[in-house]
């Protein structure tokens, strides 16, 4: 949702909050307690025990009681975080400074009596990064308070709303050290140096309603941000790196290259004039952020990654993570359901179409890279087969729409990651179906563009009507697929759809270590018996198969050296010294019998399922493939 903040000129203000009686228009009929602006002050200078003080001035109310809420959940997240748990000492005052009665209900609600006398509330806020070991808040959805160095302000973690007043304007005044600068997609209304003797500034931002407060994160850092233009979008990259290991200027070239490719892929789709990438690089220590990834907003994204990554790996991670978040400007930020448009922060109703919001976005983040030449065909196939294998590990006894609708509760919650695996594959299959029906001319990006024209930012769709709208904008076969495999529980035969574009499964022998492959070991240790045994979580390599190892075999020794839980890691180092062609003997225990297995050392390989183009593909299949990946 694009923000158009009115610039207020001639404004004289101090850090003490005040009220201006200005009406706030709303786009829908809604009952409010008072439509006057709510003024919020945030003090990032006087930090006490790693906490920030918030003061909220309230317009004159005409009700006996009112409640103040912090969000239980916010859009783009699919778990209850209960941000009220991070508030301390919430107090309510009348105009004379007298305390009013406040009663806390649960984690996120404070009921205030004598509300007609209410003038302001104050409280302190803890950040989430420091306590991730105890509280499961995904880092990019959380907050950081690092005095004089860095503040990650997902504003919903600091600012709540009053009963019936989510449509009110919010005036936010942030007092901060002068050495720290704000990075955000918000248009700053005013910035003032507080005095000639202090090293503090005050930033002023205006929000049309509480949803805009939620949607506009701010990163304060003393490190230089970088801005550049991609077509008609201004891109801002801001980085906090505690040890100055990375900088915005060093990362900007890759980000610019990536977003130019995304814009080329998207074409005319454009829902914002400014987009901010707010990157926090974590030390990965116990008191710092541990959850790596990003959270999307309409015009920005908050990204958390480890600072220890070398630049090449960091660029790769940013390409994957930021490209996914940037594509969210299409779904759900442009195209979305009523549940998202009218999001309830404390009693959320979830949409049944996570395959669209997260799945299509994830699919686009892979497809655009092959389409724009950022990855090779082999790399593209590897990402698709990885998702097919990952999706197979999730529960398919319930439909994808049922899972989406109930994603906050068990057993559906534990299958959430599948929205990025099977969700992306659903979109891939839809893309192939439409390419097949249109002789390559029409794909899922075209479908999303048409649906965005029909609905869009301010016109949400009804969940139960989306499939019909998709059929109208595409083909009956698309609707049939969704009803069978997304609303229904029939597993998807991915090879059937890939064959339409001349792609099929094949087997490739790839190099392996003797006791581990792609970070998955072939052995495991037992805490109870202290023994080392072979596991078949993944198929054994050619050496172990040729030796005759079976699942459950207990390894006793190799040559003259015995192995147990205490020295299990020696297996990996010792095997690196083996020479191809040498004879080697394993002593194992199987079914309580000791066996000696002897073999010649070979270079081990693992059979890996891959995707490849069929050398016997028809001309039509070849044509559809080229249309699919823009070859």
N, C-alpha and C positions, 0 to 999 in steps of 0.2 A: 504494500500500500504506500503510495507516494505521499510524502508529507509536504504541505505548503504552509509554512508558518508565517503569520503576519508580522512584519517588522514593526516594532514599537519604537518610535523615535521620541527624543526629548524625555527619556525616562530617567528620573533621579531616584536612586534607591540605595539603601544600606543593606547590611546582611540581616537586619530585622525584618521579618515577613510582614506583609500588609495585604489588605483586601481591596480589590477593584471590582465594582459591581458591573460585570460585563456578561451578557447572556451568551450561552454557547449553543449553537444550532446542532441538532442531531439529525441523523439520516433516518431515524425510525421513531415511532411513538413510544416513549418510555417514561415511567414515573420516576421523578428524582426528588430528593429531599430539598435540594437547593442547586441552582445552576451557576452560581458564582464560582470563579476560579479558586482552586486550592493551591496555596503557596507552600513550597517545601524548601527547607534549607538543609544542606548536607555539608558537614565540616570535615574536610580531609586534612586539616592542619593539626588540630588538637586531638590526636589519636590517643586513646586511653586503653591500655592492655589489649592492643590490636583490635579495637572496636571504633566504629564511626558513629557520631551522634547525628540523629535526624530530628528536625523540628518541623511540625506541620501546622500551619495556621488554617483555621477552618472558618468559612463564612457563617454568618448568623443562621442558626437552624431553628426550625419551628416544629421540632419533634421532642418527645420526652426522653427517649433513649435512641441510641444509634450504635452500630457496631463498626469496628475497623477490622479489615481483613488483610492478611498476607496470602499470596497465592499458594494453593496446594500443588498446583501443576500449571505449566505455561505451554502455549503452542509450540510444536516442534519437539517436545519431550513426551515420552511415553511411560513415565513412572511418577509416582507421587513423591515430591521432594519436601513438601511442608516447610516453606521458607520461613514461616513464623517461628520455627524452632531456634532460629538464629537471632531472635530479638530478645533484648533484656530490658527490664525496668521501664515498661511502657507506662507513662503517666499522663493524665489529662488535667488541664487547668482552665479556670475561668479567666476573665479579663483582669481580675485583681491578683492573679497568681495563686488562687486557692485551688487545692486539689479536689478533683471530682472522683466519684467512685468508679472504679474500673474492675470488671470481673472477666477473667480469661476463660474461654471455652475451647477446649482442645488445643491444638498446636497453632491455629491460624486466625482465631477470632477473639477480639476484645470488646466486650459490651460496656458502653459508657452511659451512666445515668445522668439525669439533669442536663440533657444534651442542649437545651435552649441556652444554657450558660456556657457551653463549651467554646473556648477560644483557641486552644492549641493542644497538641499532644507532642510528647517527646519520648524518645527511646534510643537505645544503643543497638548497633548491629554487628555481629561477628561475621567474619568471612567463612567461606566453605572450604577453601583450599587447605587450611590448617588442620581440618578435622575429617579428611576423607577416609581415614582408617576406621572411624566410628560411624560416619554417615555416608550413605551411598548416593551422593550427588555427583553426577557426571560433570567433570571439571568445566567444560565449555558452557554448562548451564549454571555455573556457580559464580563465586566472587572471590576477589583477593584484596587484602588490605596490607600493604607494605609501606609503612610510613616513609615519606620523602623519596620513595623510589617508584612505586607502581600501585595502581588501583585498577582492578578489573571490575567494572560496574555494569553487571546485568541488573538494570534498575529495579526489576521486580523483586530482587533479593533485598532491597533497601526500602522500597516505597510500596505501600498498599493502597487500599481504596475503602471508602465508606459506603454503607448501605445506600443503594439507590443513586450513587453519585459517580459511577464509572464513566458517565458521558461528560462530566465536568472538565473544563480546561485545567491543566496543571502548570504552575509556574515553578521551575526548579532553579534554585540558586546554589551553586557549588563553590565553596571556599576551598582553595587549594594552594599549595606551595607554587610560587612563580616559576620554579625550575621545571615543573611538570606541565605538559601541554595535553589538552584533550583531543583525542582522535575519535570521530563519530561522523555518521551521515547526517546528523542534526544540523540545522542552520542555527548558529549561535546568534541570539538576539543582542546580547551585550556582554562585554568583558571589561572589567574595571580593576585597576590596581587599588588595593584596599587603602593603603596609606604610604606616605613617603618613608616611613620608618620601618615598615614591615616588608617581608618578602612573600606576600600572599596576594593572590588575585581572586576575583569572584566572576564566575561564568554564569550566564543566565540563559536558560532554554525554556521554550514554550511548547506544550503538547496539547493537541485538540481534545484528547480524552485519555483515559487510563490505558487503553489498548496501545496507544502510541508510546506511552511510558515503557510498557513491556517490550515494545518492538525496537527500541533504540538503545543499544549498549554503548558505553563510553569507556575508552581505555586511556588512562593517564600514565604517561611515561616521560622520562627525561631524554629519551632517544629520538632522533630525528625521523619523522614520517616522510614518506615519498608519495607524490601524486602524479598521475599521468592520465591521458585521455585515450579511450578506445572508442572510436567512432564518436558518438555523442554522449558517452558515459564517462564521468570523472571517477577514476579509481584511486582510492587512498589505501596505502599499505602502512600500517603502524606496527612496530615490533618492540616487545620488551624481552631483552636477553640479559639476565642478571650479570653474567660475566662478559657481556659484549662479544660473545662468540659469533653472533650473527647480527646483521643489520638490515633495515628496510632497503637500503640502497643496493646491498649485495643480492637480495632475494627478488627485487623488483623486476629484473629482466625476464626471469622465468615466469613470474606471475603475469607480466604484460603479454608475453608470447602465448601463454595459455588462454587468457581471457580474449585475446584477439581471435584465437581459434574458436573459442566458444561462441563469440558474436558472429563469426562467419558461419558456424553451424546453425545457429538459431535464426539468422536472417533478420526479418523485420520485428521479431518479438523483442519488446523493450518496455519494461515497466518502471524503470528508474533512471534518473539523470545522474545519480551519485551512488557509488557502492564502496563500502569500507571493509577492509580485511583487517581485523584486530587480532594480532598473533601474540600469544603468550608462550614463551619458551621456558619450560619447567626444568628445575634442577633434578627432578625425580626423587628428591629426598622425602623422608616420611612426613615432613610438615609442608610439603608442596604438592602441586597438582599431580595426580596419578592417572587421570582418565584422558586419553589422547583421542582427539577428533575435533568436531566442530558443531556449532548450533547455528541454524539459519535464522535470519530476520529478513524483513522485506527489502532493506537496502544495505544490509551488512551481514557479516558473519564473525563470530568469536571462535578462534582456533586455538587449541592447546596441543603442543607437541614437545618432545624432549629436546632440551638445549644441546645435549650430547651428540645429536645426529650430525654427521659430516654434511657439508653443504649439498653434495650431490644427492644424498639420501633425503635430506630435508626438502630439496626441490621436488623430488619424486613424491614425497608424502603430501606436500602442498598441492601438487597437481591433482592428485587423487581426491584429497579432502576438500580443497577449496572449489574445485570444479563441480563436485557434487552439490555443495552449498550454493554456489552461484546459480546452478540450474533450478534451484528452488524458487527463483523469481518467476518461474513458469508454474510449477505445482509445488506446494499448494498456495503460494502467495498471490498468484493470479487466478488460477483455477482451483476452486475448493468448494466444500459442502457447507451447509448451514451450521453444522456442528463446529466447524472451524471459524466461520465468519462471526458467529455469536458465541465465542468461546466462554465457558463458565470456568473460572479459575479455581473454584472450590467444590464444584459438583459437576465435573466435566462429563460430557456425552461425546464419545469418540465416534469418528466416522468409520464406515465399513470398507473404505477404499484406500487403505495404506499401500496397496499394490500400485496405486496411481501416484500418491505423494512421494513415497520413498523408493518404490520399485522403478517407476519410470525415470525418476531423477537419477538413480544409480545407473540405470541402463544408458541414459544420455551421457553420463560422465565417462563411460567406457566407449560408447559408439563414436562420440565426437573425436576421441583421440585417434582412432583408426581413420575416421572420415577426413580429418585434417592433417594426417601424416605425422602425428606425434608419437605413435607406437607402430611397430611392425605388425604384419598379419599374424605372425607366430605369437607375438605377445597378446594380441587381441583374442586369438583362439585359446590361449592359456587362461585368460581371465574368464572366458565363458565356461570352459570345462571346470575350472575351480569352483564356479558358482553352482554348476550342476552337481558336483560332488558334495559341496557344502549343503545344498538344499536337501540332499537325500538323507541327511542326519536328523532332520526335524520331523516332528509329529505331523502326519497328514491325515489323521483320523477326523479332523474337523476342517471346515472350509476356511478359505483365506479371509472371506468377509466376516465370518463368525469370530475368527481370531482378532481381526482388526477392531471390531466393535467392542470386544471385551479385553483389549490388550493390557489393561491395567490390573487384571485379576488372573489368578492361576486357574487352569494350567496354561493359559494363552500367553501370559507374560514371558514365560521362559522360552517361548518360540519367537520372540520379537525380532531377533537377528535375521530371521528368515525373510523379513520384508526387503532386506538388501540382497538376498540370494535368490529365492524363488520369485520375489517381487520383480527383480530385474529380468529374470527369465520369462516371466509372464509378458512383460513389455516386448521382449525380443520376439516371442512367438507371435504376438499381435502385429508387430512390424512386418514379420515375414508373411503372415497371412495377407495383409493389405498389399504388400509388394507383389505377391502372387496373383491376387485378384485384379490388380491395376496395371499389370505388365511392367511393374517396377516404378510407376510414376507416383504412387501415393504410399506414405509410410506413417509411422506413429507420430513423428514430429508434425506432419501435416494435420493429423487428427487433433493433436493438442492445440495447434494454432486455431483450428476451426472451433473447437470447444471453448477456447479462450475468447473468441469473438462472440460466441453465443452467450457465455456467462461473463467471466472477468472479475476484476478486483471487487467491484461493488454488487455483483449479482451472483450469489452462491447457488449451487444446484442442490436439489433434494436427493439424498443418498439413494433412495429406492428408484429414482427416475434416471440415474446416470447411464445405466446399461442401454436403455432405450435411446437416449441421446447419442450414445456412441454408435449404436446401430444405424441411426439416421445419418450420422456424419461419416459412416464407413460402409460396412457390409454385414449382411446377416450372419456370415461365418464368424465374424469377430464377436458378435453377441453370443453366438452358440458356444464359442470357446470360453467366454467369460462365465456363462451360466454353468457349463460343465466342469471347468477346472478351477474357477475362482469362487463362484457362489456354491458350486458343488465340490465333491471330494475326490473326483476321479484324478489319479496321478497323470502328469503330463509326459507324453512320449516326446522328449526333446529331439531325438534323432529323426522322428517323422517330419518335424517342421524344418530342421536343418537340411534334410535331404531335398527340400523344395528349392534350395539355393545351391545345391551341389556340394554340401559339406557333410562329412560322415565321421564316425568314430574310427580310430585306429590305435594300434599299440606301438609304443616306442620304448626301446631299452635305453634308460638314462643312467649315468654313473651314480653309484651309491657308496657311502662308507660301509665298513663291515658291520657296525652295530647301530647305525642311525641313518635315517633318510629324511631330509627336509625337516629337521628339528624333531622328528618323531623317532624315539629309540625302539630297537627290536627287543630290548631287555628291560626288566624292571626288578627292583629290589623289594624284599619283604621285611617290614619292621619287626614282625613277629618272629620269623625264622632266621632272619639275617641272611637269607639265601638270595641268589640271583637266578631268575628264571626268564625264559623266552616268552614274549607275548605276541599275539597276532593282531594287534590293533591296526597294523598295516601289513600288507603282504611281505613276506621275507624277500631278501635279495637273492640273486642267483647263487652266491657263495653258500649262504645258509641252507638254501633249498638243496643244492648239490651235496652238501655235507650230511643232509638227512635230518636236520633239526625240525622238531615238531613243537607246536604250541604247548606250553606247560613244562617243557624240559627244564630241569634245574642244572645250571652250569656249575661244575665242581672245579675244573681246572682246564687250562690250555697249556700243553707242553708240561713243564715242571711247575708252573705258577698256579696257585689256587686263587679263586675269586669268591668274594662274598660281598655283602652290602657295604662293608667298610671300604673296600677298594674297587667298587664297581666302576668308578670313573677311570681307573687305570686301563680298562678295556679299550677305550677310545684312543688313548695315547700309545698303548702297546701295539695295537693293530696297525698303526701307522708305520711301524718298523718292520712289518712283515714284507717278505720279498716274493713277488710272483714266481711260481714254480716250486717254491719250497713245500715240503710235506709238513702238515700240522695236525695235531691230534687234540680233540676236545673230549674231556671226560664229563659225562652227564648222568643224571639220575632220571629215569623214566619209569613210572609205575613201580617205584621202590626197587628198581633194578639198575645197577651201575652199567653203563655202556661206554665204549670208546669209539668215537667217530673220527675217522682219518680221511683227510682230503688234501689235494694240492691247492695251494693258494692261487686264486685268480683275482682279476679286477672285478669287483661285484657290480652288478647292474640291477635295476628294478624295472619291471614292466609297468609302464605308465600309460593310462588312457589319454589320448590326445584327440584334437579335432584337426582335420585337414581337408583340403578341397579334393574332390573325386576327380582323378585324371580322366575318367570316362564320363564326366558331366556333359549333359546336353547343352546346346547353344543357348537354350532358354534359361537353364539353370545358371550358366555363366553370366548371362545378362542380368538376371535377378541379383546375383551376388554382387556384381559391380554397382548396381543401383543401391544395394543395401549398405555397402561400406564406402561408397563414393570413390571407387577405384578408377 
